[in-house]
Amino acid sequence: MDIYIRNKEDLIRAVKENGIIPFFANDIKGFSLEENCDPKV
C-alpha cells in the first residue's frame, strides 16, 4: 500500500482507493492508518 496520511483528504483518498483501512497495525504489515500517518500530526 503506497499511502501517507497527512490530512483528511489523504484519508478519504486512501479509503476510496483501498475500500477499507484498519485503524491499527495488524497481521498485514503497512496496512493500517496507524502505520501510514504522519507522526508529526
Biopython code that builds the backbone (N, CA, C, O; Angstrom):
import numpy as np
from Bio.PDB.StructureBuilder import StructureBuilder

atoms = [
    (1, "MET", "N", (0.853, -1.164, 0.000)),
    (1, "MET", "CA", (0.000, 0.000, 0.000)),
    (1, "MET", "C", (0.902, 1.231, 0.000)),
    (1, "MET", "O", (1.790, 1.366, 0.841)),
    (2, "ASP", "N", (0.664, 2.105, -0.937)),
    (2, "ASP", "CA", (1.501, 3.284, -1.087)),
    (2, "ASP", "C", (0.705, 4.539, -0.717)),
    (2, "ASP", "O", (0.291, 5.301, -1.591)),
    (3, "ILE", "N", (0.497, 4.745, 0.594)),
    (3, "ILE", "CA", (-0.243, 5.920, 1.058)),
    (3, "ILE", "C", (0.517, 6.589, 2.180)),
    (3, "ILE", "O", (1.363, 5.981, 2.835)),
    (4, "TYR", "N", (0.203, 7.835, 2.383)),
    (4, "TYR", "CA", (0.766, 8.551, 3.523)),
    (4, "TYR", "C", (-0.285, 9.550, 3.963)),
    (4, "TYR", "O", (-0.610, 10.478, 3.222)),
    (5, "ILE", "N", (-0.815, 9.371, 5.154)),
    (5, "ILE", "CA", (-1.922, 10.180, 5.649)),
    (5, "ILE", "C", (-1.382, 11.405, 6.376)),
    (5, "ILE", "O", (-0.739, 11.295, 7.420)),
    (6, "ARG", "N", (-1.658, 12.576, 5.802)),
    (6, "ARG", "CA", (-1.266, 13.843, 6.419)),
    (6, "ARG", "C", (-2.468, 14.689, 6.808)),
    (6, "ARG", "O", (-2.374, 15.561, 7.672)),
    (7, "ASN", "N", (-3.603, 14.423, 6.159)),
    (7, "ASN", "CA", (-4.790, 15.226, 6.414)),
    (7, "ASN", "C", (-6.043, 14.431, 6.030)),
    (7, "ASN", "O", (-5.964, 13.285, 5.586)),
    (8, "LYS", "N", (-7.191, 15.073, 6.214)),
    (8, "LYS", "CA", (-8.463, 14.410, 5.946)),
    (8, "LYS", "C", (-8.593, 13.981, 4.491)),
    (8, "LYS", "O", (-9.123, 12.905, 4.214)),
    (9, "GLU", "N", (-8.129, 14.783, 3.578)),
    (9, "GLU", "CA", (-8.224, 14.463, 2.160)),
    (9, "GLU", "C", (-7.410, 13.213, 1.810)),
    (9, "GLU", "O", (-7.843, 12.391, 1.003)),
    (10, "ASP", "N", (-6.225, 13.075, 2.425)),
    (10, "ASP", "CA", (-5.408, 11.873, 2.217)),
    (10, "ASP", "C", (-6.154, 10.627, 2.702)),
    (10, "ASP", "O", (-6.120, 9.582, 2.053)),
    (11, "LEU", "N", (-6.819, 10.749, 3.837)),
    (11, "LEU", "CA", (-7.564, 9.622, 4.393)),
    (11, "LEU", "C", (-8.717, 9.236, 3.474)),
    (11, "LEU", "O", (-8.921, 8.054, 3.199)),
    (12, "ILE", "N", (-9.459, 10.207, 3.005)),
    (12, "ILE", "CA", (-10.585, 9.937, 2.109)),
    (12, "ILE", "C", (-10.097, 9.259, 0.834)),
    (12, "ILE", "O", (-10.697, 8.285, 0.380)),
    (13, "ARG", "N", (-9.018, 9.766, 0.257)),
    (13, "ARG", "CA", (-8.458, 9.170, -0.964)),
    (13, "ARG", "C", (-8.028, 7.722, -0.723)),
    (13, "ARG", "O", (-8.298, 6.845, -1.544)),
    (14, "ALA", "N", (-7.365, 7.478, 0.396)),
    (14, "ALA", "CA", (-6.884, 6.123, 0.709)),
    (14, "ALA", "C", (-8.042, 5.145, 0.859)),
    (14, "ALA", "O", (-7.970, 4.016, 0.375)),
    (15, "VAL", "N", (-9.105, 5.575, 1.525)),
    (15, "VAL", "CA", (-10.262, 4.689, 1.696)),
    (15, "VAL", "C", (-10.943, 4.433, 0.354)),
    (15, "VAL", "O", (-11.354, 3.307, 0.076)),
    (16, "LYS", "N", (-11.068, 5.464, -0.479)),
    (16, "LYS", "CA", (-11.677, 5.270, -1.802)),
    (16, "LYS", "C", (-10.852, 4.314, -2.652)),
    (16, "LYS", "O", (-11.415, 3.480, -3.360)),
    (17, "GLU", "N", (-9.540, 4.420, -2.595)),
    (17, "GLU", "CA", (-8.666, 3.567, -3.401)),
    (17, "GLU", "C", (-8.582, 2.137, -2.884)),
    (17, "GLU", "O", (-8.465, 1.201, -3.676)),
    (18, "ASN", "N", (-8.640, 1.954, -1.551)),
    (18, "ASN", "CA", (-8.425, 0.638, -0.963)),
    (18, "ASN", "C", (-9.686, 0.000, -0.399)),
    (18, "ASN", "O", (-9.671, -1.178, -0.042)),
    (19, "GLY", "N", (-10.768, 0.751, -0.314)),
    (19, "GLY", "CA", (-12.029, 0.202, 0.177)),
    (19, "GLY", "C", (-12.165, 0.277, 1.683)),
    (19, "GLY", "O", (-13.167, 0.778, 2.194)),
    (20, "ILE", "N", (-11.188, -0.206, 2.384)),
    (20, "ILE", "CA", (-11.211, -0.184, 3.853)),
    (20, "ILE", "C", (-9.773, -0.163, 4.354)),
    (20, "ILE", "O", (-8.882, -0.778, 3.767)),
    (21, "ILE", "N", (-9.570, 0.546, 5.435)),
    (21, "ILE", "CA", (-8.239, 0.597, 6.033)),
    (21, "ILE", "C", (-8.410, 0.492, 7.548)),
    (21, "ILE", "O", (-9.080, 1.331, 8.152)),
    (22, "PRO", "N", (-7.816, -0.524, 8.166)),
    (22, "PRO", "CA", (-7.905, -0.662, 9.624)),
    (22, "PRO", "C", (-7.206, 0.505, 10.320)),
    (22, "PRO", "O", (-6.238, 1.058, 9.798)),
    (23, "PHE", "N", (-7.696, 0.870, 11.485)),
    (23, "PHE", "CA", (-7.088, 1.958, 12.249)),
    (23, "PHE", "C", (-5.722, 1.578, 12.819)),
    (23, "PHE", "O", (-4.813, 2.409, 12.851)),
    (24, "PHE", "N", (-5.570, 0.333, 13.268)),
    (24, "PHE", "CA", (-4.357, -0.060, 13.986)),
    (24, "PHE", "C", (-3.585, -1.155, 13.247)),
    (24, "PHE", "O", (-4.147, -1.893, 12.438)),
    (25, "ALA", "N", (-2.296, -1.242, 13.542)),
    (25, "ALA", "CA", (-1.434, -2.262, 12.939)),
    (25, "ALA", "C", (-2.047, -3.646, 13.135)),
    (25, "ALA", "O", (-2.714, -3.914, 14.135)),
    (26, "ASN", "N", (-1.802, -4.525, 12.149)),
    (26, "ASN", "CA", (-2.363, -5.870, 12.184)),
    (26, "ASN", "C", (-1.385, -6.834, 11.528)),
    (26, "ASN", "O", (-0.207, -6.517, 11.365)),
    (27, "ASP", "N", (-1.870, -8.002, 11.157)),
    (27, "ASP", "CA", (-1.003, -9.024, 10.568)),
    (27, "ASP", "C", (-0.454, -8.635, 9.196)),
    (27, "ASP", "O", (0.556, -9.185, 8.756)),
    (28, "ILE", "N", (-1.105, -7.700, 8.522)),
    (28, "ILE", "CA", (-0.650, -7.262, 7.200)),
    (28, "ILE", "C", (0.202, -6.010, 7.376)),
    (28, "ILE", "O", (-0.327, -4.923, 7.606)),
    (29, "LYS", "N", (1.497, -6.161, 7.269)),
    (29, "LYS", "CA", (2.426, -5.061, 7.509)),
    (29, "LYS", "C", (2.137, -3.889, 6.565)),
    (29, "LYS", "O", (2.022, -4.061, 5.352)),
    (30, "GLY", "N", (2.026, -2.706, 7.148)),
    (30, "GLY", "CA", (1.816, -1.495, 6.372)),
    (30, "GLY", "C", (0.378, -1.219, 5.990)),
    (30, "GLY", "O", (0.111, -0.235, 5.301)),
    (31, "PHE", "N", (-0.564, -2.058, 6.415)),
    (31, "PHE", "CA", (-1.970, -1.904, 6.036)),
    (31, "PHE", "C", (-2.796, -1.399, 7.213)),
    (31, "PHE", "O", (-3.677, -2.099, 7.711)),
    (32, "SER", "N", (-2.503, -0.184, 7.650)),
    (32, "SER", "CA", (-3.299, 0.442, 8.710)),
    (32, "SER", "C", (-3.054, 1.939, 8.714)),
    (32, "SER", "O", (-2.020, 2.409, 8.240)),
    (33, "LEU", "N", (-3.991, 2.673, 9.241)),
    (33, "LEU", "CA", (-3.799, 4.110, 9.377)),
    (33, "LEU", "C", (-2.637, 4.417, 10.307)),
    (33, "LEU", "O", (-1.839, 5.320, 10.055)),
    (34, "GLU", "N", (-2.557, 3.650, 11.383)),
    (34, "GLU", "CA", (-1.507, 3.858, 12.376)),
    (34, "GLU", "C", (-0.108, 3.848, 11.723)),
    (34, "GLU", "O", (0.743, 4.664, 12.074)),
    (35, "GLU", "N", (0.119, 2.945, 10.798)),
    (35, "GLU", "CA", (1.434, 2.808, 10.169)),
    (35, "GLU", "C", (1.679, 3.796, 9.031)),
    (35, "GLU", "O", (2.809, 3.945, 8.568)),
    (36, "ASN", "N", (0.625, 4.467, 8.585)),
    (36, "ASN", "CA", (0.764, 5.343, 7.432)),
    (36, "ASN", "C", (0.469, 6.807, 7.719)),
    (36, "ASN", "O", (0.365, 7.613, 6.794)),
    (37, "CYS", "N", (0.335, 7.152, 8.978)),
    (37, "CYS", "CA", (0.079, 8.541, 9.352)),
    (37, "CYS", "C", (1.382, 9.267, 9.645)),
    (37, "CYS", "O", (2.355, 8.687, 10.126)),
    (38, "ASP", "N", (1.362, 10.545, 9.341)),
    (38, "ASP", "CA", (2.498, 11.402, 9.659)),
    (38, "ASP", "C", (2.615, 11.503, 11.182)),
    (38, "ASP", "O", (1.681, 11.989, 11.820)),
    (39, "PRO", "N", (3.703, 11.072, 11.782)),
    (39, "PRO", "CA", (3.831, 11.091, 13.241)),
    (39, "PRO", "C", (3.857, 12.505, 13.826)),
    (39, "PRO", "O", (3.674, 12.676, 15.031)),
    (40, "LYS", "N", (4.077, 13.502, 12.999)),
    (40, "LYS", "CA", (4.116, 14.883, 13.476)),
    (40, "LYS", "C", (2.736, 15.497, 13.620)),
    (40, "LYS", "O", (2.583, 16.556, 14.228)),
    (41, "VAL", "N", (1.732, 14.836, 13.063)),
    (41, "VAL", "CA", (0.369, 15.391, 13.088)),
    (41, "VAL", "C", (-0.370, 14.908, 14.303)),
    (41, "VAL", "O", (-1.531, 15.264, 14.502)),
]
sb = StructureBuilder()
sb.init_structure("model")
sb.init_model(0)
sb.init_chain("A")
sb.init_seg("    ")
for serial, (resi, resn, name, xyz) in enumerate(atoms, 1):
    if name == "N":
        sb.init_residue(resn, " ", resi, " ")
    sb.init_atom(name, np.array(xyz, "f"), 0.0, 1.0, " ", f" {name:<3s}", serial, name[0])
structure = sb.get_structure()
